[in-house]
Amino acid sequence: MNKKFADFMQNYRDKTIAVGVSGGVDSVALLHWLRDFGCDVVCLHVNHRLRAAADTEAEYVKSLCEKLNVPYHIFTWRGEKPSTGLEDAARIARYKKMTDFCHQHHIEYIATAHQADDQIETFWMNLARGSGVYGLAAMRGVGEMNGIKIIRPLLNVFRAELKEYCDKNNIKYFSDEMNDDPHYTRVKIRQNRHMIQDVMGISDERVLLAIQNLGRVRETLETDVGNLVARVIKNKSATFNETFLFDLCPDIRLKFIGTVIQQVGGNRYPVRLESLVRALDNLQHDCKFTLGHCTLRRLRGRILVVREGEKTSFRKRYGKKYNKKFGQK
């Protein structure tokens, strides 16, 4: 068993853990390692019915769990599929089914098989987008989705190690043809990533080290920003003085306004960095605009953030006494 995996799992040895298993090499290896580690494991598989092999893979996951004596649940994504954004919609549906199951069965954790190659590819994809610290820190070892903790024990384990384990132990797994389709940005990066090391001498291990360092910076920023956001959000809206915002250092300022918009708007993902930069430019003057399912208004030095469609009158929202103090309408 991989030592990095075992070190990560020390905090979860006595937990019941649901593990998402697609039938690919990463998740099949993870299922075996979790069972061998002694975890109380439940296997969850979502059949999206998007590929010809989907039913075969679902049947294999079922037979594998029966062989390993691991309880399992197979879900099917039914209904009409979107014509655009199919990959993202499938991912949302997958997590919804798994987290709903965990809530119903009082399971706190879902383990996913994202591994070191996925982490490095995410870093390069986000670098290409011009992401800041939050994007470049890539995936978290521990996150949350729909109120369930998501743990990723393989983020420091490379795909080659997982494949070697399965091949050495004659463990069957499936390959997704989409993983070789160069139309996807991630696949392009995967197929050409070796050039970074061959030409520039930057190893995968050094990229992982950079990601870990950026992750520590992200955690510190999030703690500081979380404390600030908690001070200004009341009743699903936020109001604060413009000096409160613009006295913050630039990185904190961007994360602060982004977090306020995400929480007030109820958004799954944060607003893109370039949109936040434009929003901050707008908020240096009296204005009113929408962003991230929110309406933002600045009037005479006060800033208000509400859900899109809600009233933005300072007087109606906060009363005459409040507005008399600030001379606002």
CORPEWO-V298298 format. One line per field, one symbol per residue. phi: phi as a letter, one per 30 degrees, with the letter a starting at -180 (. if undefined). burial: # if it has 16 or more other C-alpha atoms within 10 Angstrom, else .. Layout:
phi = ???
burial = ???
This chain:
phi = .ddddddddedbeccdbdbdbdjdddddddeddddddjddcbcbbccdhcbddeddddddeeddddddicdbbccbdcjdcddbidddddddddddddddedddchcdbbcccdbeddddddeddddddidceddddhdddbbbbhicdccbdcdccdedddddddddchcdaccddddcddddeddedddcdeddddccicdedddddddddddddedddddddedddddccbhibbbadddedddddeddeddddddedddddiddcdddedddddddddddbeaaacahibccbcbhicbbbbdejddcdddddbjddddddcicc
burial = ....##.##......###################....##########.....#..##.###.##....#.#.##..............#..###.###.##....####################....#.#######.#......############..##.##......#............#####..#..........#..##..##.##..#..##..#..##..##...####.#..#......##############....##.#..#..#..##....#..#########.########...#.#........#......
